[in-house]
C-alpha cells in the first residue's frame, strides 16, 4: 500500500545475514548461498504469517517524534557514509557517525582529486536541476553523463572508482533446500530479520505516507514484504526489505505510485540482459551524489521547531531519538526511540493532570482555579477533577496528591469530578 517504498537488500540486513549464516557455513560457498536463500524463505513466511495474524499494529509505537528523529539521524548517517565515495577514499561501511567522522578525518590526505571533482559537479548539477528545472529527470541524466565522462576521458586511469564488472543474465531459479537442522539453526536470525526488516520498511512507508497524505495498511505491508522475501528465496537472493536510500531516491525522482517500482524492475531486467557492460563504467561518486542530494531533503528542521513549540516532551523525545540513532546506529536508535516513546506515555499516564475546581461567580460552571483566577472555591469543600483513566499505575500518585492538598486544610468534604475519567 506504500506508493514510494523500493524493496531490495539493505546494509543492516546484509550484516545480520553475514553473521547469522556465517556461523553455520563459510562465506562464498554453495552451502552459504543455499542457507542465505533458505533464510529469505523463512523471513518471508514469518512476515506473511504475522500479516495474516494482523500483527502490524506494532507500527502504532512509531510516534511522530520517533519517526522524525529517526529520519533525520538516518539521513545524516547514510549521507555521511557516501562521502567516502564522493572523496574517493576506501573506508569500511558503518552506521556509527563517530566512527565515520573519525575515519574520514584521518584519511583526508588520501582524497582522489578527480573523484572529488566528479562528485562535486554531480552534486551541484543535481541541486541546479532541482532548483531551476525540477521537471528534468536529473538522476538519469547524471548517470548517463558520468558514464560517458568515464569512458571518453578515461577517468578510470586516474583512479576514479567505478561500479565495475556486473554479471549479466538472470539469476538461477530454484527452491531452497529445506532440512530440519538448518531451520533450527537459522530460526533466531530469521525472527530477528523479520522484525527488523519490517520495522525498517514500515518506518519509511509511514514517513512517505505522512508527507504525501495517504494511508497505508500495516498488515498488508507485512504480507507484501513477506511475499518479496519468498520470491527472493526462489531467485538466488537473500532477505530484502524497504530500503531507506533507494526509497528516498525513488520519491525524490517523482514517483507517485507503485508503478515506479514495476518500471524500475523492468529496467533492471533489461539492464541485466543487455546493458551490464555499460553500467560497469558508472562512477561511485555519481551514485553517492544522487543519494546525498536525495537524502538531505529528509532533514526536517521545521518539524523539530514545531514539536518543541507544541509540546516540549515530544521535542525532547525527537532529540533523544536523533542522538540514540547517531550514537548506536540505525536499528538500535529506532528501538531506543520506540522504548523512550512508550516510557514517556507511561510516565504521562502514571502522573496525570489534576485540577482543583472553583465556581465562576454567579454561574453553576466550575473551572480550574489556576486557569480562572476569579473562580471561587466552595468553603470547606475540595472539588478535584482527575484528567485521565484511573488505574493501578496512577493510584499512588493520586493518593499522594490528595494527601498534599488536604494535609494543611480542614476540608469537611472532598468531591471527585470523574467526568474526564474514561476508564476505571
C-alpha positions as CSV (number, residue, x, y, z in Angstrom):
1,X,0.0,0.0,0.0
2,X,3.0,2.3,0.1
3,X,3.5,4.3,-3.1
4,X,7.1,5.0,-2.6
5,X,8.9,2.1,-0.9
6,X,11.6,0.4,-3.0
7,X,12.4,-3.1,-1.9
8,X,15.8,-4.7,-2.0
9,X,18.8,-5.7,0.1
10,X,19.9,-3.2,2.8
11,X,23.1,-2.7,4.7
12,X,21.9,-3.7,8.2
13,X,20.1,-6.9,7.0
14,X,23.2,-7.8,5.0
15,X,25.3,-7.7,8.1
16,X,22.8,-9.8,10.0
17,X,22.7,-12.3,7.2
18,X,26.5,-12.5,7.1
19,X,26.8,-13.0,10.8
20,X,23.8,-15.4,11.1
21,X,24.7,-17.6,8.1
22,X,28.4,-17.2,8.6
23,X,28.3,-19.1,11.9
24,X,26.9,-22.2,10.0
25,X,28.7,-22.1,6.6
26,X,31.8,-20.5,5.1
27,X,31.1,-17.2,3.2
28,X,31.0,-17.6,-0.6
29,X,30.4,-21.4,-0.6
30,X,27.4,-23.1,-2.2
31,X,26.2,-24.1,1.3
32,X,26.3,-20.4,2.4
33,X,24.3,-19.3,-0.6
34,X,21.7,-22.1,-0.1
35,X,21.3,-21.2,3.6
36,X,21.0,-17.4,2.7
37,X,18.2,-18.2,0.3
38,X,16.5,-20.5,2.9
39,X,16.8,-17.6,5.4
40,X,14.9,-15.4,2.9
41,X,12.2,-18.0,2.7
42,X,11.9,-18.3,6.5
43,X,11.8,-14.5,6.9
44,X,9.1,-14.2,4.2
45,X,6.9,-16.9,5.8
46,X,7.2,-15.3,9.3
47,X,6.3,-11.9,7.9
48,X,3.3,-13.3,5.9
49,X,2.0,-15.2,9.0
50,X,2.4,-12.0,11.1
51,X,0.4,-10.1,8.5
52,X,-2.3,-12.7,8.4
53,X,-2.5,-12.6,12.2
54,X,-2.8,-8.8,11.9
55,X,0.3,-8.1,14.0
56,X,1.0,-4.9,12.0
57,X,-0.3,-2.9,15.0
58,X,3.4,-2.7,16.2
59,X,3.6,0.3,13.8
60,X,1.4,2.2,16.3
61,X,4.5,2.5,18.5
62,X,6.2,4.6,15.9
63,X,5.2,8.1,17.1
64,X,5.8,11.3,15.1
65,X,8.8,12.4,17.2
66,X,10.4,9.0,16.9
67,X,9.8,8.9,13.1
68,X,11.1,12.4,12.6
69,X,14.1,11.9,14.8
70,X,15.0,8.6,13.2
71,X,14.6,10.0,9.7
72,X,16.9,13.0,10.4
73,X,19.6,10.8,12.1
74,X,19.4,8.0,9.4
75,X,19.7,10.7,6.7
76,X,22.8,12.1,8.3
77,X,24.4,8.6,8.7
78,X,23.6,7.5,5.2
79,X,24.8,10.8,3.7
80,X,28.0,10.6,5.8
81,X,28.6,7.0,4.5
82,X,28.5,8.4,0.9
83,X,31.3,10.9,1.5
84,X,34.0,8.2,1.1
85,X,32.7,7.6,-2.5
86,X,32.5,11.3,-3.1
87,X,36.1,11.8,-2.0
88,X,37.5,8.5,-3.4
89,X,38.6,7.1,-0.1
90,X,38.4,3.4,0.8
91,X,36.6,3.0,4.2
92,X,34.5,0.2,5.7
93,X,30.7,0.6,6.0
94,X,29.4,1.5,9.4
95,X,26.2,3.0,11.0
96,X,28.2,4.8,13.7
97,X,28.5,8.5,12.9
98,X,31.5,9.0,15.3
99,X,33.4,6.2,13.5
100,X,32.5,7.6,10.1
101,X,33.7,11.1,11.1
102,X,37.0,10.0,12.6
103,X,37.8,7.7,9.7
104,X,37.1,10.5,7.1
105,X,39.2,13.0,9.0
106,X,42.1,10.6,9.4
107,X,42.1,9.7,5.7
108,X,41.6,13.2,4.3
109,X,45.1,13.1,2.8
110,X,44.0,10.2,0.6
111,X,41.4,12.3,-1.3
112,X,41.3,11.5,-5.0
113,X,41.0,14.9,-6.7
114,X,39.4,13.7,-10.0
115,X,36.8,11.7,-8.0
116,X,36.1,14.7,-5.7
117,X,35.7,17.0,-8.8
118,X,33.3,14.5,-10.4
119,X,31.3,14.1,-7.2
120,X,31.1,17.9,-6.6
121,X,30.0,18.6,-10.2
122,X,27.3,15.9,-9.9
123,X,26.0,17.4,-6.6
124,X,25.9,21.0,-8.0
125,X,24.2,19.7,-11.2
126,X,21.6,17.9,-9.2
127,X,20.9,20.9,-7.0
128,X,20.7,23.1,-10.0
129,X,18.2,20.9,-11.8
130,X,16.2,20.6,-8.6
131,X,16.1,24.4,-8.2
132,X,15.7,25.6,-11.8
133,X,14.5,22.6,-13.9
134,X,12.6,20.3,-11.5
135,X,10.7,18.6,-14.4
136,X,14.0,17.2,-15.8
137,X,14.8,13.6,-14.5
138,X,18.2,14.8,-13.2
139,X,19.4,11.4,-11.7
140,X,19.1,9.6,-15.0
141,X,20.9,12.5,-16.8
142,X,23.7,12.4,-14.2
143,X,24.1,8.6,-14.6
144,X,24.4,8.9,-18.4
145,X,26.7,11.9,-18.4
146,X,29.0,10.4,-15.7
147,X,29.3,7.1,-17.6
148,X,30.2,9.0,-20.8
149,X,32.8,11.1,-18.9
150,X,34.5,7.9,-17.5
151,X,34.6,6.3,-21.0
152,X,35.6,9.4,-23.0
153,X,38.1,10.9,-20.6
154,X,39.5,7.6,-19.4
155,X,38.9,8.6,-15.8
156,X,39.5,5.0,-14.5
157,X,43.2,5.6,-15.3
158,X,43.0,8.5,-12.7
159,X,41.8,6.1,-10.0
160,X,38.2,7.2,-10.3
161,X,36.3,4.3,-8.7
162,X,33.6,2.7,-10.9
163,X,30.9,0.1,-10.2
164,X,33.0,-2.5,-12.1
165,X,32.0,-5.7,-13.8
166,X,28.4,-6.7,-13.3
167,X,27.4,-10.3,-14.1
168,X,24.9,-10.4,-17.0
169,X,21.8,-12.6,-17.4
170,X,19.2,-13.7,-14.9
171,X,19.9,-15.5,-11.6
172,X,19.3,-19.2,-11.2
173,X,15.8,-20.0,-10.1
174,X,15.5,-22.8,-7.6
175,X,13.6,-23.6,-4.4
176,X,16.0,-23.6,-1.4
177,X,16.8,-26.9,0.2
178,X,14.9,-27.4,3.4
179,X,16.1,-29.6,6.3
180,X,15.1,-29.5,10.0
181,X,18.6,-28.9,11.3
182,X,19.1,-25.8,9.1
183,X,15.7,-24.5,10.0
184,X,16.5,-24.8,13.7
185,X,19.9,-23.1,13.3
186,X,18.5,-20.2,11.3
187,X,15.3,-19.6,13.2
188,X,16.7,-16.9,15.7
189,X,18.3,-15.0,12.8
190,X,15.1,-15.3,10.7
191,X,12.9,-13.9,13.6
192,X,15.4,-11.0,14.1
193,X,15.4,-10.2,10.4
194,X,11.6,-10.5,10.1
195,X,11.1,-7.8,12.8
196,X,14.0,-5.5,11.9
197,X,13.2,-5.7,8.2
198,X,9.5,-4.9,8.7
199,X,10.4,-2.1,11.1
200,X,12.7,-0.5,8.5
201,X,10.2,-0.9,5.7
202,X,7.1,0.4,7.7
203,X,9.1,3.3,9.1
204,X,9.9,4.5,5.6
205,X,6.3,3.8,4.4
206,X,4.9,5.9,7.2
207,X,7.3,8.8,6.5
208,X,6.2,9.0,2.9
209,X,2.5,8.4,3.7
210,X,2.6,11.3,6.1
211,X,4.5,13.5,3.7
212,X,2.2,12.8,0.7
213,X,-1.0,12.5,2.8
214,X,-2.2,8.9,2.0
215,X,-2.9,5.9,4.2
216,X,-1.0,2.6,4.4
217,X,-2.2,-0.7,5.7
218,X,0.5,-2.1,8.1
219,X,-0.8,-5.7,7.8
220,X,-0.7,-5.5,4.0
221,X,2.8,-4.1,4.2
222,X,3.9,-7.1,6.3
223,X,2.4,-9.5,3.8
224,X,3.9,-7.6,0.8
225,X,7.4,-7.6,2.3
226,X,7.0,-11.3,3.2
227,X,6.0,-12.2,-0.3
228,X,9.0,-10.3,-1.6
229,X,11.3,-12.4,0.6
230,X,9.6,-15.6,-0.5
231,X,10.1,-14.6,-4.2
232,X,13.7,-13.6,-3.3
233,X,14.4,-17.1,-1.9
234,X,13.5,-18.7,-5.2
235,X,15.8,-16.4,-7.3
236,X,19.2,-16.8,-5.5
237,X,18.6,-13.8,-3.3
238,X,19.0,-13.2,0.5
239,X,16.4,-11.3,2.7
240,X,15.1,-8.0,1.4
241,X,13.1,-5.1,2.8
242,X,12.1,-1.5,2.0
243,X,15.4,0.3,1.7
244,X,16.0,3.8,3.1
245,X,18.3,5.3,0.5
246,X,16.7,3.8,-2.6
247,X,13.2,4.7,-1.4
248,X,14.3,8.3,-0.9
249,X,15.8,8.4,-4.4
250,X,12.6,6.9,-5.8
251,X,10.4,9.5,-4.0
252,X,12.7,12.4,-4.9
253,X,12.7,11.3,-8.6
254,X,9.0,11.9,-8.7
255,X,7.4,8.5,-8.0
256,X,3.7,8.8,-7.4
257,X,2.5,5.2,-7.3
258,X,3.7,1.5,-7.2
259,X,4.1,1.7,-11.0
260,X,7.6,3.3,-10.3
261,X,8.8,0.0,-8.8
262,X,7.5,-2.0,-11.7
263,X,9.3,0.3,-14.1
264,X,12.5,0.1,-12.0
265,X,12.2,-3.7,-12.0
266,X,11.7,-3.9,-15.8
267,X,14.7,-1.5,-16.4
268,X,16.8,-3.7,-14.1
269,X,15.7,-6.8,-16.1
270,X,16.7,-5.2,-19.4
271,X,20.0,-4.0,-17.9
272,X,20.9,-7.5,-16.6
273,X,20.1,-8.9,-20.0
274,X,21.6,-6.4,-22.3
275,X,23.4,-3.4,-20.7
276,X,25.6,-4.5,-17.9
277,X,28.8,-3.7,-19.9
278,X,27.7,-0.1,-20.0
279,X,26.9,0.2,-16.3
280,X,30.3,-1.1,-15.2
281,X,31.6,2.4,-16.0
282,X,29.2,4.2,-13.7
283,X,31.4,6.1,-11.1
284,X,30.6,5.6,-7.4
285,X,30.9,9.4,-6.9
286,X,27.9,9.9,-9.2
287,X,25.8,7.4,-7.2
288,X,26.9,9.0,-3.9
289,X,25.9,12.4,-5.2
290,X,22.4,11.2,-6.1
291,X,21.9,9.6,-2.7
292,X,23.3,12.6,-0.7
293,X,21.1,15.2,-2.6
294,X,18.0,13.0,-2.2
295,X,18.6,12.3,1.5
296,X,19.4,15.8,2.6
297,X,15.8,16.8,2.0
298,X,14.7,14.5,4.8
299,X,16.5,16.6,7.5
300,X,13.3,18.4,8.6
301,X,14.4,21.2,11.0
302,X,10.9,22.9,10.6
303,X,9.3,19.8,12.2
304,X,11.8,19.9,15.1
305,X,10.9,23.5,15.9
306,X,7.2,22.7,15.6
307,X,7.4,19.8,18.1
308,X,9.3,21.9,20.6
309,X,6.8,24.7,20.2
310,X,3.7,22.4,20.6
311,X,5.0,20.1,23.4
312,X,8.5,20.1,24.8
313,X,8.4,16.5,25.9
314,X,7.8,15.5,22.2
315,X,10.7,17.7,21.1
316,X,13.0,16.1,23.8
317,X,11.9,12.6,22.5
318,X,12.8,13.6,18.9
319,X,16.3,14.8,20.0
320,X,16.8,11.6,22.1
321,X,15.9,9.5,19.0
322,X,18.4,11.5,16.8
323,X,21.1,11.1,19.4
324,X,20.5,7.4,20.0
325,X,20.5,6.7,16.3
326,X,23.7,8.7,15.6
327,X,25.5,7.0,18.6
328,X,24.2,3.4,18.4
329,X,23.3,3.0,14.8
330,X,20.0,2.9,12.8
331,X,18.3,-0.2,14.2
332,X,19.3,0.3,17.8
333,X,18.4,4.0,17.7
334,X,15.0,3.3,16.3
335,X,14.3,0.7,19.0
336,X,15.5,3.0,21.8
337,X,13.3,5.8,20.4
338,X,10.3,3.5,20.5
339,X,11.1,2.4,24.1
340,X,11.5,6.1,25.1
341,X,8.2,6.9,23.5
342,X,6.5,4.1,25.5
343,X,8.2,5.2,28.7
344,X,7.0,8.8,28.1
345,X,3.5,7.5,27.6
346,X,3.6,5.5,30.8
347,X,5.1,8.5,32.7
348,X,2.3,10.8,31.5
349,X,-0.4,8.3,32.4
350,X,1.0,7.5,35.8
351,X,1.3,11.2,36.7
352,X,-2.0,12.6,35.3
353,X,-3.1,16.2,35.4
354,X,-5.4,17.1,38.3
355,X,-7.3,20.3,38.8
356,X,-8.8,21.9,41.9
357,X,-12.1,23.4,40.8
358,X,-13.9,26.6,41.8
359,X,-17.2,28.1,40.8
360,X,-17.3,31.1,38.3
361,X,-19.3,33.8,40.2
362,X,-23.0,33.9,39.6
363,X,-22.9,30.7,37.5
364,X,-23.1,27.0,38.0
365,X,-19.9,26.5,36.0
366,X,-16.8,25.0,37.7
367,X,-13.3,25.6,36.4
368,X,-9.6,25.0,37.3
369,X,-8.7,27.8,39.8
370,X,-5.2,28.1,38.2
371,X,-6.6,28.9,34.8
372,X,-9.5,31.0,36.1
373,X,-8.4,33.3,39.0
374,X,-11.9,34.6,39.5
375,X,-13.2,31.0,40.2
376,X,-14.2,30.7,43.9
377,X,-13.6,27.5,46.0
378,X,-16.6,26.3,48.0
379,X,-15.8,26.8,51.7
380,X,-14.5,23.6,53.4
381,X,-15.1,21.6,50.2
382,X,-12.3,20.3,47.9
383,X,-13.5,19.7,44.4
384,X,-10.9,17.7,42.4
385,X,-11.0,16.8,38.7
386,X,-8.8,13.9,37.5
387,X,-8.0,14.2,33.8
388,X,-7.0,10.6,33.0
389,X,-8.0,7.0,33.2
390,X,-8.0,5.8,36.8
391,X,-6.0,2.5,37.1
392,X,-3.5,0.7,39.3
393,X,-0.4,2.5,37.9
394,X,-1.6,6.0,39.0
395,X,-3.4,5.3,42.2
396,X,-0.3,6.0,44.4
397,X,0.2,9.4,42.6
398,X,-3.4,10.3,43.1
399,X,-3.3,9.4,46.8
400,X,-0.1,11.5,47.3
401,X,-1.7,14.4,45.5
402,X,-4.8,14.2,47.7
403,X,-2.6,14.0,50.8
404,X,-0.7,17.1,49.8
405,X,-3.9,19.0,49.2
406,X,-5.7,18.0,52.4
407,X,-2.8,17.8,55.0
408,X,-2.9,21.5,55.8
409,X,-6.6,22.2,55.2
410,X,-9.7,21.4,57.2
411,X,-12.0,20.2,54.5
412,X,-15.3,18.7,55.5
413,X,-15.8,17.0,52.2
414,X,-14.0,16.0,49.0
415,X,-15.8,15.8,45.7
416,X,-14.1,13.9,42.9
417,X,-15.1,15.1,39.5
418,X,-14.8,12.0,37.3
419,X,-16.2,13.5,34.1
420,X,-12.7,13.2,32.5
421,X,-12.1,9.6,33.6
422,X,-12.9,7.3,30.6
423,X,-11.8,4.1,32.2
424,X,-11.7,2.7,35.7
